[in-house]
Amino acid sequence: MSIEVPNYISKIDPYQGGKPIKEVAREIGIAEEKIIKLASNENPMGISPLAKKVLNDASSEIHRYPDGNGFYLKEALSKNFLLETNQIIIGNGSNDILELAARTFVTKGDEVLYSKHAFAVYKIVTQAVGGKGMEAPSDNYSHDLAAFLSMISNKTKLIFIANPNNPTGTLISKKILKDFLNKVPDKVVVVLDEAYDEYLDDSLKSDAFEWLKEYKNLIISRSFSKAYGLAGLRIGYGAAASKLIEMMNRVRQPFNVNHFAQIAAIASLDDKNFIEKSRSINNLGMKQLIHTFEVLNLEYIPSYANFVSFKLEDEKTAMMYYQHLLNNGVIVRPIANYDLPQFLRVSIGLKHENNKFIEYLSNCNI
């Protein structure tokens, strides 16, 4: 007798992350210390010195369950972003927030809108709850919000928008985004995924926390995995009207964020200098890579995040470049699964890491 699995589950394409350094070392036969990973949009500076200190002191509590409600982390987030603690939910990475939104507000057959070339997890969490994913066309690799509005039906329950977007790095202006929210029906929940907001210039940074006073159907998702450098600890958070947060907490797993992640996140919020230095290094690295693409006459998508996607002649050429870089200890990310088969995405590293990427990109004679 075979075990039956719902059709919408069996059709899910599992998420594929960037190759880990250990895996490449094993496959290619290169020493780990000679490999650089520019595939997963991680902070090349590592973590905040303040976070490192509290982690070194935290092992004595590893035998205890973590704070299931994240009281002190919520207090820190409340202080930093002028939110009420009942407007905040913490997650096992911001992916957890995205999944909680789908599990809370979507039932089988409901429609969920997201853009072409947007984060793969939106489609995955939609399918996992039996929802019907509705892909809006892109506008020059960015979100076409007019198309979103035209696709809203009485079956639409949830909309995912990434700003900046991954993997394209495009940004929707605050005015355009706010105009869009004004036109979305109150019964439709909008999830605004702002995982890369810390990399934006001050004038471009999100005002969405302020918007929560006006839009009771808005959920903001943030991450500690990118600029804060805590990807390995898996910690993110969401902010919304207290009624939405209350419902999401009903399906949230108990103890979903571990003790180390919570205390590291609290310390990271206090280290403003680390975030500013991370942004500064990212801006310099972005200029370094863009200059290279222009010299090599390679098309690229202008990015507001900590990565940039660049275009090769065709998918075959893109994969040949990817393998050439991999064989020389440089891990980047093919993004054919985002309907961008001719593109590779490279995260911005430290100067010497960018230089190594540039060296092997430039000498790839195909």
C-alpha positions as a printed NumPy array, in Angstrom:
array([[  0.   ,   0.   ,   0.   ],
       [  1.471,   3.363,  -1.022],
       [  1.268,   6.446,   1.165],
       [ -0.78 ,   9.2  ,  -0.421],
       [  0.601,  12.722,  -0.416],
       [ -1.522,  15.734,  -1.395],
       [ -0.932,  16.701,  -5.008],
       [ -0.002,  20.264,  -4.047],
       [  2.761,  18.918,  -1.791],
       [  4.253,  16.476,  -4.308],
       [  4.497,  19.273,  -6.897],
       [  6.649,  21.532,  -4.711],
       [ 10.14 ,  22.195,  -6.062],
       [ 12.333,  22.236,  -2.926],
       [ 14.339,  25.38 ,  -2.243],
       [ 17.933,  25.195,  -3.463],
       [ 20.414,  27.364,  -1.572],
       [ 23.943,  28.332,  -2.53 ],
       [ 26.516,  25.542,  -2.281],
       [ 28.235,  25.353,   1.132],
       [ 32.019,  25.754,   1.236],
       [ 32.52 ,  22.261,   2.682],
       [ 30.548,  20.697,  -0.172],
       [ 32.583,  22.505,  -2.825],
       [ 35.829,  21.545,  -1.112],
       [ 34.733,  17.906,  -1.186],
       [ 33.494,  17.963,  -4.785],
       [ 36.24 ,  20.05 ,  -6.398],
       [ 39.161,  19.065,  -4.205],
       [ 40.108,  22.57 ,  -3.086],
       [ 41.092,  23.42 ,   0.479],
       [ 38.266,  25.164,   2.333],
       [ 40.405,  28.197,   3.174],
       [ 40.948,  28.838,  -0.555],
       [ 37.226,  28.947,  -1.349],
       [ 35.105,  32.095,  -1.22 ],
       [ 31.34 ,  31.938,  -1.069],
       [ 29.48 ,  34.703,  -2.885],
       [ 26.259,  32.768,  -3.382],
       [ 23.914,  33.386,  -0.452],
       [ 23.96 ,  37.146,   0.245],
       [ 25.723,  36.692,   3.581],
       [ 27.633,  39.463,   5.359],
       [ 31.333,  38.925,   4.517],
       [ 32.314,  40.762,   7.733],
       [ 30.813,  38.011,   9.847],
       [ 28.897,  39.076,  12.96 ],
       [ 28.898,  42.092,  15.247],
       [ 31.628,  42.052,  17.921],
       [ 28.876,  42.654,  20.485],
       [ 27.006,  39.578,  19.261],
       [ 30.177,  37.506,  19.33 ],
       [ 30.802,  38.47 ,  22.946],
       [ 27.347,  37.486,  24.199],
       [ 27.497,  34.21 ,  22.283],
       [ 30.801,  33.341,  23.938],
       [ 29.176,  33.878,  27.327],
       [ 25.919,  32.036,  26.625],
       [ 26.836,  28.353,  26.63 ],
       [ 25.941,  27.918,  30.319],
       [ 22.232,  28.127,  29.416],
       [ 22.21 ,  25.681,  26.517],
       [ 20.401,  23.032,  28.609],
       [ 17.426,  25.385,  29.134],
       [ 14.543,  26.015,  26.753],
       [ 14.695,  29.435,  25.129],
       [ 12.211,  32.195,  25.914],
       [  9.26 ,  31.034,  23.842],
       [  7.776,  34.518,  23.645],
       [ 11.042,  36.328,  22.945],
       [ 10.264,  38.958,  25.592],
       [ 13.652,  40.715,  25.661],
       [ 14.124,  40.586,  21.891],
       [ 10.674,  42.09 ,  21.372],
       [ 11.565,  44.794,  23.901],
       [ 14.735,  45.585,  21.946],
       [ 12.888,  45.65 ,  18.611],
       [ 10.18 ,  47.824,  20.143],
       [ 12.768,  50.33 ,  21.342],
       [ 14.659,  50.4  ,  18.034],
       [ 11.673,  50.724,  15.714],
       [  9.087,  52.436,  17.944],
       [  6.675,  49.51 ,  17.856],
       [  4.45 ,  48.009,  20.515],
       [  5.622,  44.577,  21.61 ],
       [  2.229,  43.095,  20.672],
       [  2.928,  44.179,  17.089],
       [  5.991,  41.913,  16.858],
       [  6.456,  38.215,  16.169],
       [  9.826,  36.452,  16.055],
       [ 10.725,  33.669,  13.655],
       [ 13.265,  31.009,  12.786],
       [ 14.631,  33.26 ,  10.079],
       [ 12.36 ,  35.6  ,   8.12 ],
       [ 11.329,  32.533,   6.09 ],
       [  9.421,  31.476,   9.195],
       [  7.46 ,  34.747,   9.091],
       [  6.566,  34.16 ,   5.433],
       [  5.386,  30.631,   6.195],
       [  3.419,  31.75 ,   9.256],
       [  1.606,  34.314,   7.116],
       [  0.608,  31.641,   4.604],
       [ -0.415,  29.128,   7.297],
       [ -2.492,  31.722,   9.133],
       [ -4.33 ,  33.488,   6.318],
       [ -4.481,  31.049,   3.384],
       [ -6.583,  27.914,   3.001],
       [ -6.761,  25.41 ,   0.178],
       [ -7.829,  27.059,  -3.069],
       [ -7.154,  30.637,  -1.943],
       [ -5.071,  32.781,  -4.268],
       [ -1.696,  34.261,  -3.347],
       [ -0.006,  36.881,  -5.534],
       [  3.732,  37.296,  -6.034],
       [  5.924,  38.582,  -8.832],
       [  7.882,  36.807, -11.507],
       [ 11.587,  36.786, -10.522],
       [ 10.659,  37.066,  -6.815],
       [ 11.889,  35.012,  -3.847],
       [ 11.232,  31.298,  -4.389],
       [  9.88 ,  30.773,  -0.88 ],
       [  6.665,  32.674,  -1.699],
       [  5.639,  29.98 ,  -4.141],
       [  6.765,  27.175,  -1.822],
       [  4.79 ,  28.331,   1.238],
       [  1.738,  28.948,  -0.945],
       [  1.826,  25.414,  -2.338],
       [  2.503,  23.933,   1.098],
       [ -0.879,  25.141,   2.4  ],
       [ -2.761,  24.24 ,  -0.783],
       [ -3.027,  27.826,  -2.002],
       [ -3.04 ,  28.816,  -5.65 ],
       [  0.01 ,  30.847,  -6.611],
       [ -0.644,  33.697,  -9.031],
       [  2.506,  35.051, -10.662],
       [  2.347,  38.665, -11.787],
       [  4.524,  39.716, -14.737],
       [  7.661,  41.675, -13.955],
       [  8.375,  45.214, -15.073],
       [ 12.042,  45.418, -16.071],
       [ 12.891,  42.707, -13.491],
       [ 10.882,  44.515, -10.814],
       [  7.339,  44.267,  -9.426],
       [  4.551,  45.502, -11.691],
       [  2.142,  46.705,  -9.019],
       [ -0.5  ,  47.714, -11.565],
       [ -0.539,  44.094, -12.709],
       [ -0.932,  42.976,  -9.091],
       [ -3.993,  45.182,  -8.658],
       [ -5.555,  43.865, -11.856],
       [ -5.114,  40.263, -10.629],
       [ -6.795,  40.698,  -7.238],
       [-10.017,  38.684,  -7.074],
       [-12.463,  37.634,  -4.366],
       [-10.227,  34.584,  -3.871],
       [ -7.085,  36.625,  -3.169],
       [ -5.982,  36.3  ,   0.453],
       [ -2.292,  37.202,   0.464],
       [  0.238,  39.259,  -1.513],
       [  4.019,  38.888,  -1.182],
       [  6.252,  41.828,  -2.149],
       [ 10.035,  41.881,  -1.655],
       [ 11.638,  45.324,  -1.436],
       [ 14.49 ,  45.24 ,  -2.364],
       [ 13.706,  42.163,  -4.402],
       [ 15.726,  38.964,  -4.408],
       [ 17.321,  37.88 ,  -6.788],
       [ 17.079,  41.027,  -8.94 ],
       [ 17.879,  43.669,  -6.326],
       [ 15.273,  46.082,  -7.682],
       [ 13.531,  48.616,  -5.438],
       [  9.995,  50.027,  -5.449],
       [  9.821,  53.675,  -4.383],
       [  8.005,  54.442,  -1.15 ],
       [  5.443,  56.623,  -2.929],
       [  4.54 ,  53.937,  -5.475],
       [  4.354,  51.277,  -2.771],
       [  2.118,  53.411,  -0.555],
       [ -0.177,  54.225,  -3.496],
       [ -0.455,  50.485,  -4.077],
       [ -1.367,  49.771,  -0.451],
       [ -4.105,  52.405,  -0.665],
       [ -5.728,  50.417,  -3.473],
       [ -5.468,  46.901,  -1.995],
       [ -8.738,  45.728,  -0.398],
       [ -8.621,  45.623,   3.402],
       [ -9.401,  41.897,   3.398],
       [ -6.19 ,  41.064,   1.501],
       [ -3.048,  40.711,   3.623],
       [  0.11 ,  42.229,   2.15 ],
       [  3.479,  40.829,   3.289],
       [  6.283,  43.323,   2.672],
       [  9.573,  41.419,   2.776],
       [ 12.357,  43.857,   3.709],
       [ 15.263,  41.468,   4.31 ],
       [ 17.774,  43.858,   2.704],
       [ 16.556,  47.203,   4.066],
       [ 19.717,  47.781,   6.131],
       [ 21.75 ,  48.122,   2.928],
       [ 19.675,  51.023,   1.596],
       [ 20.812,  54.635,   1.711],
       [ 19.041,  56.588,   4.431],
       [ 16.774,  58.413,   1.977],
       [ 15.567,  55.093,   0.541],
       [ 15.026,  53.2  ,   3.78 ],
       [ 11.551,  51.862,   4.424],
       [  8.879,  53.853,   6.265],
       [  6.695,  50.758,   6.561],
       [  6.793,  50.525,  10.366],
       [  5.084,  53.926,  10.428],
       [  2.547,  52.694,   7.883],
       [  1.289,  50.061,  10.328],
       [ -0.795,  52.789,  11.969],
       [ -2.704,  53.171,   8.715],
       [ -2.779,  49.684,   7.152],
       [ -4.209,  46.94 ,   9.344],
       [ -3.636,  44.36 ,   6.565],
       [  0.143,  44.934,   6.327],
       [  2.817,  42.531,   7.629],
       [  6.484,  43.561,   7.498],
       [  9.089,  40.817,   7.436],
       [ 12.707,  41.515,   8.452],
       [ 15.82 ,  39.366,   8.8  ],
       [ 18.976,  39.18 ,  10.915],
       [ 20.606,  36.939,   8.269],
       [ 21.899,  39.619,   5.91 ],
       [ 23.461,  42.846,   7.228],
       [ 23.475,  41.554,  10.818],
       [ 25.365,  38.416,   9.765],
       [ 23.352,  35.898,  11.805],
       [ 22.327,  33.59 ,   8.933],
       [ 23.566,  30.483,  10.726],
       [ 21.454,  31.202,  13.814],
       [ 18.198,  31.565,  11.812],
       [ 16.436,  34.59 ,  13.245],
       [ 13.938,  37.034,  11.792],
       [ 10.885,  38.946,  12.892],
       [  7.616,  40.342,  11.638],
       [  5.597,  43.433,  12.523],
       [  1.876,  44.019,  11.961],
       [ -1.329,  45.066,  13.658],
       [ -1.679,  43.275,  16.989],
       [ -4.705,  41.292,  15.77 ],
       [ -2.708,  39.782,  12.888],
       [  0.213,  38.989,  15.19 ],
       [ -2.144,  37.297,  17.651],
       [ -3.459,  34.992,  14.925],
       [  0.034,  34.173,  13.624],
       [  1.178,  33.312,  17.145],
       [ -1.559,  30.68 ,  17.31 ],
       [  0.156,  28.627,  14.586],
       [  3.76 ,  29.517,  15.485],
       [  5.726,  26.577,  16.828],
       [  6.682,  26.822,  20.522],
       [ 10.34 ,  27.768,  21.103],
       [ 10.76 ,  28.506,  17.385],
       [ 13.777,  30.785,  17.995],
       [ 16.7  ,  29.41 ,  19.994],
       [ 18.414,  31.134,  22.918],
       [ 21.651,  31.922,  21.058],
       [ 19.755,  33.549,  18.199],
       [ 17.736,  35.75 ,  20.522],
       [ 20.637,  37.099,  22.55 ],
       [ 22.791,  37.619,  19.428],
       [ 19.971,  39.55 ,  17.769],
       [ 19.542,  41.803,  20.818],
       [ 23.273,  42.57 ,  20.869],
       [ 23.323,  43.168,  17.103],
       [ 20.592,  45.791,  17.363],
       [ 22.877,  47.757,  19.7  ],
       [ 25.837,  47.7  ,  17.292],
       [ 24.947,  50.514,  14.894],
       [ 28.61 ,  50.959,  13.914],
       [ 28.785,  47.389,  12.614],
       [ 25.738,  47.915,  10.386],
       [ 27.091,  51.21 ,   9.045],
       [ 30.462,  49.615,   8.281],
       [ 28.712,  46.684,   6.58 ],
       [ 26.745,  49.085,   4.401],
       [ 29.858,  51.093,   3.546],
       [ 31.825,  47.993,   2.508],
       [ 28.83 ,  46.8  ,   0.506],
       [ 28.62 ,  50.123,  -1.366],
       [ 32.328,  49.986,  -2.245],
       [ 32.029,  46.372,  -3.37 ],
       [ 29.005,  47.172,  -5.516],
       [ 30.985,  49.875,  -7.343],
       [ 33.868,  47.428,  -7.788],
       [ 31.635,  44.776,  -9.407],
       [ 29.625,  47.177, -11.555],
       [ 32.832,  48.657, -12.946],
       [ 33.943,  45.137, -13.885],
       [ 30.653,  44.286, -15.617],
       [ 30.85 ,  47.495, -17.628],
       [ 34.472,  46.86 , -18.625],
       [ 33.563,  43.308, -19.693],
       [ 30.431,  44.601, -21.459],
       [ 28.172,  42.337, -19.365],
       [ 24.583,  43.387, -18.788],
       [ 23.581,  43.532, -15.124],
       [ 20.483,  44.423, -13.118],
       [ 21.077,  47.568, -11.003],
       [ 20.763,  46.4  ,  -7.408],
       [ 19.901,  48.046,  -4.084],
       [ 20.878,  45.004,  -2.008],
       [ 24.133,  43.154,  -1.235],
       [ 24.257,  41.219,  -4.49 ],
       [ 24.002,  41.82 ,  -8.213],
       [ 22.75 ,  39.581, -11.036],
       [ 24.575,  39.681, -14.355],
       [ 23.699,  38.274, -17.761],
       [ 25.585,  35.93 , -20.051],
       [ 24.863,  34.988, -23.663],
       [ 22.56 ,  32.066, -22.863],
       [ 21.887,  29.448, -20.188],
       [ 24.645,  27.158, -21.424],
       [ 27.183,  29.973, -21.237],
       [ 25.951,  30.983, -17.796],
       [ 26.47 ,  27.457, -16.484],
       [ 29.924,  27.252, -18.08 ],
       [ 30.9  ,  30.471, -16.306],
       [ 29.396,  29.156, -13.065],
       [ 31.419,  25.932, -13.303],
       [ 34.61 ,  27.79 , -14.227],
       [ 34.249,  29.991, -11.167],
       [ 33.392,  26.987,  -8.983],
       [ 36.428,  25.03 , -10.222],
       [ 38.576,  27.959,  -9.104],
       [ 37.026,  28.217,  -5.645],
       [ 34.464,  30.96 ,  -6.236],
       [ 30.849,  30.045,  -5.431],
       [ 28.14 ,  32.157,  -7.089],
       [ 24.47 ,  31.385,  -7.718],
       [ 22.76 ,  30.274, -10.935],
       [ 19.209,  31.655, -10.963],
       [ 17.502,  29.716, -13.742],
       [ 14.879,  28.664, -11.173],
       [ 13.837,  32.336, -11.032],
       [ 13.144,  32.369, -14.787],
       [ 16.523,  34.017, -15.323],
       [ 18.474,  31.205, -17.007],
       [ 21.07 ,  33.497, -18.596],
       [ 21.958,  35.139, -15.288],
       [ 24.282,  34.424, -12.387],
       [ 23.911,  36.202,  -9.045],
       [ 26.99 ,  37.204,  -7.084],
       [ 26.96 ,  38.407,  -3.48 ],
       [ 29.236,  41.302,  -2.598],
       [ 32.224,  40.228,  -0.544],
       [ 35.266,  41.878,   0.962],
       [ 37.628,  43.556,  -1.495],
       [ 39.971,  40.569,  -1.837],
       [ 36.988,  38.239,  -2.36 ],
       [ 35.557,  40.495,  -5.046],
       [ 39.001,  40.617,  -6.662],
       [ 39.155,  36.833,  -6.863],
       [ 35.692,  36.712,  -8.436],
       [ 36.713,  39.424, -10.93 ],
       [ 39.949,  37.606, -11.8  ],
       [ 38.238,  34.341, -12.736],
       [ 35.233,  36.016, -14.349],
       [ 37.615,  37.987, -16.576],
       [ 39.752,  35.007, -17.632],
       [ 36.86 ,  32.714, -18.518],
       [ 37.504,  32.243, -22.228],
       [ 34.457,  30.381, -23.535]])
